[in-house]
Amino acid sequence: MPDLVRVEYSQTGKSKKTNEYGMREMQEKAFAARTAQYLLIKAPPASGKSRAMMFIALDKLKNQGIKKAIVAVPEKAIGASFSSTGLKQYGFFADWNPNPKYNLCTPGSEKSKISAFLGFLESDEQILICTHATLRFAFDGLDEKRLNNTVIAIDEFHHVSADGDNRLGEVIKNIMANSNAHIVAMTGSYFRGDNVPVLVPEDEAKFTKVTYNYYEQLNGYEYLKSLGIGYHFYTGRYFKKQPDRPVSALEEILDENKKTIIHIPSVNAAESSREKYEEVNHIIDVLGDLDYQDEQTGVLYVKSKRSGKILKVADLVNDNPKSRDKIADYLRTIKSPEDIDIIIALGMAKEGFDWPFCEHALTIGYRGSLTEIIQIIGRATRDSYNKTHAQFTNLIAQPDAENEEVKVAVNNMLKAITASLLMEQVLAPNFKFKLKSDDNDDEESGDKDEHTIKIRGFKLPTSQRAKDIIETDLNDLKARILQDDQMLKAMPGNVEPEIINTVLIPKIIREVYPGLSEDDVEAVRQHVVVDSVIKNSIIEIQGDKKFIRMAGSFVNIDDIHIDLIDQVNPFQKAFEILSKSVTTQVLKLIDEHIQSIKIEMTEEEAILLWPKIKEWREKTGEAPDIRSFDPKQRRMAEALIFLRELKRQRALNEQ
């Protein structure tokens, strides 16, 4: 199947250059907002968020009256990102030198770490590093005012949630309400897979946001030229031969010449065999024959059955602590692409994991969290001299009409495709949109910018809140839109584009931002739709004019009107690619699933229609068509879909 998303980059080197203080582009941008009491930094993996936090925390300690800095990371391994770092040698005024005594991302009981945390608050030391868990536990019974004049940096902030059961979210809320502490929140992704907001709107509004997008990061690399995101479908088991092909889906898609991380499915996922160690063995069998395992490093040496060369494989699925620590230590010390070829992981090698040489992130099984997908893609998008292209492939189960899990498989496929739609939006260059009128045609400065597009009938925001949403939150809002159940049913083309753009999208905006006026809801809506449509379109230059090709229309860019854009389904392109890449039967299953959700029918009516359906089939040789213009045929088709779904549900209940 061809890539659903492919983005080319300019290799400008800009995102890797440093200023006179040793700051890269993202770090300089974040440092400019260092005086904010509440600062949210949204930037992709490998952009330098850890060091950006060091710069900001040191300035708060030196110049802003802050006495202590607490850094909280999601897991112990990530704590290494905040170990002692020399910054003076690059031009900054101080080095980052935490006392090892107060680095709590080390072995030991949680009780001893809480004791050390409380001792730190009474000491003269300025820097402490701990896990999110330690921060949560230490906060129990702690008077928030003891954190006065402290900066608390939360790494991987998407682990926080406004959900009442999320303890870390409650901790942050109480710190903000009951102390003068500063908070620096950092995340590579602000998307959650569960539709629960990270912060409630009134708390989120207090944060100054610094957004450094994926395109800025990747376009400014030195080596990486392109990124592809694709999907590959299989039936049965991913490691077994396919019914219509001589090899397994895994063997088809796995290229031993690319440095690859393979993320196997969770043992609770439908794609899992429930035997994770056996799945590792199957992957090794696909590669070749195990020659031996190095006792010191834990590296598996596998002789390739394709080329005969020796492949170095790391098994991070084995959860024996001694074996896991051995191979993890080796991976932390590798210096060249030749040191490892393939990493097999389950639950590891995601956020905070650094293997710059990785070219291919191959993920088996549907991932429900957009955050997890972005983190996995981030493993392959480090800039490194050994690659010009990075690839993310999701290997997922193809719906099978004979399988009682067909509904789950269809849902997973649809959600996987919507994840790629969001990534396309995140990875593409950003545009600025302005109102076009005859009066301002060429007057305003910056109008000649290739990333500025003027649109007739375009509505501009009136409040600062709406301006901030458009400036920093569009991708977050698109994530919410793409995860909405009603949108999921509408996106493949089952609902008119105008309904998607002018009814469904504004409804979601009102839910996410309840305080916006109707004028600002409309302004935000137009920005979301226009940005999505333009990023899904192709801009071409012919002579001295620019044209945009969107949904079959070829329009002079100077003649674009918002009414024209509202007639385009901004998310349909991926489904068009999908329709060319799977069988007619699979497409039919997807369509039937979507229709079954929408159908309103009683069992009695369906049973009454069954004789007519049989009569129709005998007469025509075909089942009634759901897309027929004849309302009677269409209703029979709906009854047939309803009865199939009813049969599936009863079969499941009998198990």
SENU-710096 format. One line per 10 residues: number of its first residue (from 1); for each residue x, y, z of C-alpha. Coordinates in steps of 0.2 Angstrom, whole numbers, plus 5000, padded with zeros to 4 digits. Layout:
BEGIN
NUM> X/Y/Z  ... $
***
This chain:
BEGIN
1> 5000/5000/5000  5007/5017/4996  5011/5030/5010  4995/5039/5016  5007/5053/5021  5023/5058/5013  5032/5075/5017  5047/5082/5009  5059/5093/5019  5072/5107/5014 $
11> 5087/5102/5024  5090/5120/5030  5100/5115/5045  5091/5129/5054  5083/5119/5069  5101/5112/5073  5110/5129/5073  5114/5137/5090  5114/5156/5095  5127/5164/5105 $
21> 5121/5156/5121  5121/5139/5114  5103/5138/5111  5095/5129/5096  5080/5137/5087  5066/5129/5098  5076/5133/5114  5078/5151/5110  5060/5152/5106  5056/5145/5123 $
31> 5069/5155/5133  5060/5171/5126  5045/5166/5137  5055/5162/5152  5047/5175/5164  5030/5167/5162  5023/5159/5179  5015/5145/5169  5024/5140/5153  5018/5126/5141 $
41> 5031/5121/5128  5024/5110/5114  5038/5104/5103  5042/5087/5094  5054/5074/5100  5073/5078/5098  5070/5097/5097  5079/5099/5114  5065/5102/5127  5076/5095/5141 $
51> 5090/5108/5138  5077/5121/5135  5070/5118/5153  5088/5119/5160  5090/5136/5152  5073/5142/5159  5075/5135/5176  5093/5142/5178  5087/5159/5173  5072/5158/5186 $
61> 5085/5153/5200  5097/5166/5195  5087/5181/5190  5068/5178/5195  5069/5176/5213  5065/5157/5212  5074/5146/5226  5072/5129/5220  5069/5119/5204  5060/5102/5204 $
71> 5060/5092/5187  5047/5077/5186  5049/5064/5172  5037/5050/5168  5049/5036/5171  5067/5034/5179  5076/5031/5162  5071/5048/5156  5079/5056/5171  5096/5054/5163 $
81> 5091/5068/5151  5093/5080/5165  5109/5075/5172  5124/5087/5174  5126/5097/5158  5140/5110/5154  5131/5125/5146  5144/5139/5150  5156/5132/5137  5143/5136/5123 $
91> 5140/5154/5130  5126/5152/5144  5129/5160/5161  5128/5144/5171  5130/5125/5170  5116/5113/5175  5124/5104/5190  5111/5094/5201  5117/5086/5216  5117/5067/5213 $
101> 5109/5065/5231  5093/5073/5224  5092/5063/5208  5078/5052/5213  5077/5043/5196  5088/5029/5203  5084/5012/5211  5077/5012/5228  5060/5012/5237  5047/5025/5235 $
111> 5047/5028/5253  5065/5033/5254  5063/5045/5239  5048/5054/5247  5059/5056/5262  5073/5063/5251  5060/5075/5242  5054/5082/5259  5072/5084/5264  5076/5093/5248 $
121> 5063/5106/5252  5072/5110/5269  5089/5110/5262  5100/5123/5253  5100/5113/5237  5092/5120/5222  5089/5106/5210  5079/5090/5212  5075/5077/5198  5061/5064/5202 $
131> 5047/5054/5193  5029/5059/5191  5025/5045/5204  5037/5052/5217  5030/5070/5214  5012/5063/5217  5016/5053/5232  5027/5067/5240  5012/5079/5238  5001/5068/5249 $
141> 4999/5079/5265  5011/5092/5259  5005/5110/5262  5006/5118/5244  5014/5134/5252  5030/5124/5255  5032/5125/5236  5032/5144/5236  5046/5151/5226  5049/5135/5217 $
151> 5048/5131/5198  5041/5114/5195  5045/5107/5177  5034/5093/5171  5041/5083/5157  5030/5073/5145  5015/5084/5151  5002/5074/5142  5003/5062/5156  4993/5074/5166 $
161> 4974/5074/5164  4959/5085/5169  4950/5068/5174  4946/5068/5192  4955/5051/5194  4971/5058/5187  4982/5061/5203  4995/5071/5194  4982/5083/5186  4975/5086/5203 $
171> 4992/5090/5210  4996/5103/5197  4978/5110/5199  4982/5112/5218  4999/5119/5216  4992/5133/5204  4978/5137/5216  4987/5137/5233  5005/5143/5230  5015/5155/5220 $
181> 5025/5141/5212  5030/5143/5193  5026/5128/5182  5035/5124/5166  5026/5110/5156  5034/5101/5142  5027/5089/5129  5031/5082/5112  5012/5079/5110  4997/5087/5117 $
191> 4985/5074/5111  4978/5061/5122  4970/5045/5116  4955/5045/5127  4947/5062/5123  4950/5068/5141  4958/5086/5141  4975/5088/5149  4969/5103/5158  4952/5111/5161 $
201> 4950/5127/5150  4951/5139/5164  4968/5132/5170  4975/5130/5152  4971/5148/5149  4983/5153/5162  4998/5146/5153  5009/5155/5141  5011/5143/5126  5027/5141/5115 $
211> 5023/5130/5100  5037/5123/5089  5030/5112/5076  5035/5096/5068  5038/5105/5051  5049/5118/5059  5059/5104/5067  5061/5092/5052  5063/5106/5039  5078/5112/5048 $
221> 5087/5096/5049  5104/5093/5040  5101/5075/5033  5083/5070/5034  5074/5074/5017  5058/5065/5019  5046/5056/5030  5033/5043/5025  5018/5036/5035  5010/5021/5028 $
231> 4998/5006/5033  5000/4988/5028  4985/4976/5031  4985/4957/5035  4973/4943/5038  4975/4929/5052  4992/4932/5061  5005/4945/5056  5019/4933/5057  5011/4918/5048 $
241> 5009/4916/5029  4995/4926/5021  4981/4916/5012  4985/4924/4995  5003/4926/4997  5018/4915/5000  5025/4925/5015  5019/4933/5031  5014/4951/5031  5028/4955/5043 $
251> 5041/4947/5030  5033/4958/5016  5036/4974/5026  5052/4971/5036  5067/4977/5027  5083/4971/5036  5093/4984/5028  5084/4998/5037  5088/5001/5056  5071/4997/5063 $
261> 5061/4997/5079  5047/4984/5079  5034/4988/5092  5024/4972/5095  5005/4973/5100  5000/4974/5118  4995/4957/5125  4978/4963/5127  4976/4969/5109  4966/4959/5096 $
271> 4982/4957/5085  4992/4949/5099  4994/4930/5101  4995/4933/5120  5012/4925/5120  5024/4939/5119  5040/4929/5120  5034/4918/5106  5031/4933/5095  5049/4938/5097 $
281> 5054/4921/5092  5043/4922/5076  5051/4939/5072  5068/4931/5073  5062/4917/5062  5056/4929/5049  5074/4937/5050  5084/4921/5050  5092/4909/5062  5099/4914/5079 $
291> 5117/4911/5079  5121/4916/5097  5118/4929/5111  5132/4939/5118  5132/4936/5137  5139/4953/5141  5128/4964/5131  5112/4954/5128  5113/4957/5109  5106/4943/5098 $
301> 5116/4939/5083  5105/4932/5069  5110/4925/5052  5099/4933/5039  5090/4920/5028  5089/4933/5014  5107/4939/5013  5117/4928/5025  5124/4943/5034  5124/4944/5053 $
311> 5110/4955/5061  5112/4962/5078  5095/4962/5087  5090/4969/5104  5075/4961/5113  5067/4973/5125  5051/4962/5127  5060/4951/5139  5055/4958/5156  5068/4949/5166 $
321> 5076/4964/5175  5094/4957/5173  5092/4954/5155  5083/4970/5151  5095/4981/5160  5110/4972/5151  5103/4976/5134  5096/4993/5139  5114/4998/5145  5121/4993/5128 $
331> 5108/5003/5119  5113/5018/5129  5131/5017/5123  5130/5013/5105  5140/5025/5094  5137/5020/5076  5123/5012/5065  5133/4996/5065  5130/4993/5083  5112/4987/5082 $
341> 5101/4983/5067  5084/4979/5074  5075/4983/5091  5060/4973/5096  5050/4981/5110  5034/4981/5119  5029/4996/5130  5047/5003/5128  5057/5012/5115  5045/5026/5114 $
351> 5045/5043/5124  5063/5048/5129  5071/5033/5120  5085/5039/5109  5092/5029/5094  5096/5043/5081  5101/5030/5068  5083/5022/5067  5076/5023/5050  5059/5013/5051 $
361> 5047/5013/5066  5036/4997/5062  5021/4996/5074  5011/4980/5074  4993/4983/5080  4981/4998/5081  4987/5011/5094  4972/5020/5101  4983/5035/5108  4988/5048/5096 $
371> 5002/5053/5108  5009/5035/5107  5009/5036/5088  5018/5053/5088  5031/5047/5101  5034/5031/5090  5036/5041/5074  5048/5052/5084  5060/5038/5086  5063/5037/5068 $
381> 5064/5056/5065  5080/5060/5073  5092/5068/5061  5107/5057/5057  5120/5055/5044  5115/5037/5040  5098/5042/5033  5088/5054/5021  5071/5046/5024  5062/5040/5039 $
391> 5047/5028/5038  5033/5024/5050  5022/5009/5046  5007/5002/5055  5003/4984/5052  4985/4981/5057  4972/4967/5055  4961/4968/5039  4943/4966/5043  4936/4949/5039 $
401> 4917/4946/5037  4919/4928/5044  4927/4935/5060  4916/4940/5075  4929/4954/5078  4925/4962/5062  4917/4977/5070  4933/4980/5081  4944/4978/5065  4934/4990/5055 $
411> 4934/5003/5070  4953/5001/5072  4956/5003/5053  4946/5019/5053  4955/5026/5068  4972/5022/5061  4968/5031/5045  4962/5046/5055  4978/5046/5065  4988/5047/5049 $
421> 4976/5062/5044  4981/5071/5059  5000/5067/5057  4998/5074/5039  4991/5090/5047  5005/5091/5060  5019/5087/5048  5015/5099/5034  5021/5117/5033  5010/5130/5042 $
431> 5000/5143/5032  4993/5160/5037  4976/5165/5031  4970/5182/5029  4954/5190/5023  4955/5195/5004  4945/5210/4998  4947/5221/4983  4954/5235/4994  4968/5225/5002 $
441> 4973/5215/4987  4992/5220/4987  4993/5232/5001  4998/5223/5017  5016/5218/5020  5019/5200/5020  5006/5196/5007  5019/5189/4995  5024/5176/5008  5022/5159/5000 $
451> 5014/5153/5016  5001/5167/5017  4984/5164/5008  4971/5177/5006  4953/5171/5006  4937/5180/5001  4923/5179/5014  4936/5174/5028  4931/5178/5046  4945/5184/5058 $
461> 4944/5181/5077  4939/5195/5088  4944/5189/5105  4962/5186/5111  4956/5168/5117  4951/5164/5099  4967/5171/5092  4977/5160/5104  4967/5145/5099  4971/5148/5081 $
471> 4989/5152/5084  4994/5138/5096  4979/5125/5097  4974/5121/5079  4982/5104/5079  4975/5100/5096  4958/5104/5091  4960/5094/5075  4964/5079/5086  4948/5081/5096 $
481> 4938/5083/5079  4947/5067/5072  4943/5057/5088  4925/5062/5088  4913/5047/5085  4901/5056/5074  4915/5063/5063  4923/5046/5061  4907/5040/5053  4906/5055/5042 $
491> 4924/5057/5036  4924/5043/5023  4911/5053/5012  4895/5047/5020  4890/5064/5025  4890/5080/5014  4905/5091/5016  4895/5106/5021  4887/5096/5035  4905/5091/5041 $
501> 4912/5109/5040  4897/5119/5045  4888/5108/5058  4899/5094/5065  4915/5104/5067  4907/5120/5075  4898/5108/5087  4914/5101/5093  4922/5118/5095  4908/5123/5106 $
511> 4911/5108/5117  4930/5111/5118  4929/5130/5121  4912/5133/5129  4916/5151/5132  4919/5157/5114  4906/5169/5106  4897/5162/5090  4907/5174/5080  4923/5167/5087 $
521> 4917/5149/5085  4914/5153/5066  4932/5161/5065  4940/5146/5073  4929/5134/5062  4935/5143/5046  4953/5142/5051  4952/5123/5055  4943/5119/5039  4954/5130/5028 $
531> 4970/5124/5036  4965/5106/5034  4959/5108/5016  4974/5118/5010  4986/5105/5019  4977/5091/5009  4978/5100/4993  4992/5103/4980  4998/5120/4975  5004/5122/4958 $
541> 5012/5137/4949  5008/5140/4930  5016/5156/4923  5014/5170/4936  4999/5162/4944  4996/5150/4958  4983/5137/4957  4976/5125/4970  4970/5107/4967  4958/5102/4980 $
551> 4945/5088/4979  4944/5088/4960  4944/5107/4958  4958/5117/4950  4956/5135/4956  4966/5151/4955  4973/5154/4972  4967/5172/4970  4949/5167/4968  4947/5156/4983 $
561> 4931/5160/4993  4926/5152/5010  4910/5145/5002  4921/5135/4990  4932/5127/5003  4916/5123/5014  4911/5111/4999  4927/5101/5002  4928/5086/5014  4945/5091/5022 $
571> 4948/5073/5027  4943/5062/5013  4960/5060/5004  4966/5046/5015  4950/5036/5012  4952/5038/4994  4970/5031/4995  4963/5017/5006  4950/5013/4993  4963/5009/4980 $
581> 4973/4999/4992  4961/4986/4999  4949/4974/4991  4931/4978/4987  4925/4966/5000  4935/4976/5014  4928/4992/5007  4911/4984/5008  4913/4979/5026  4919/4997/5031 $
591> 4904/5004/5022  4892/4992/5030  4899/4995/5047  4897/5014/5046  4880/5012/5039  4875/5000/5053  4879/5013/5066  4868/5026/5057  4853/5014/5053  4838/5017/5064 $
601> 4827/5001/5063  4818/4989/5074  4821/4970/5074  4803/4968/5069  4804/4978/5053  4820/4969/5048  4812/4952/5050  4797/4958/5040  4808/4964/5026  4818/4948/5026 $
611> 4807/4939/5013  4807/4954/5002  4827/4954/5003  4827/4935/4998  4815/4938/4984  4826/4953/4977  4841/4942/4978  4833/4928/4968  4826/4940/4955  4842/4951/4952 $
621> 4856/4939/4958  4863/4953/4970  4860/4960/4987  4850/4976/4988  4862/4991/4987  4863/5003/5001  4867/5017/4989  4852/5015/4977  4841/5029/4973  4826/5018/4975 $
631> 4821/5021/4994  4813/5003/4995  4829/4995/4989  4839/5006/5001  4828/5001/5015  4830/4982/5011  4849/4985/5011  4848/4993/5028  4838/4979/5035  4851/4966/5028 $
641> 4865/4976/5037  4855/4977/5053  4852/4958/5053  4870/4954/5050  4875/4965/5064  4862/4958/5075  4868/4940/5071  4886/4945/5075  4880/4953/5092  4871/4937/5097 $
651> 4886/4926/5092  4897/4936/5103  4885/4935/5118  4884/4916/5116  4903/4914/5118 $
***
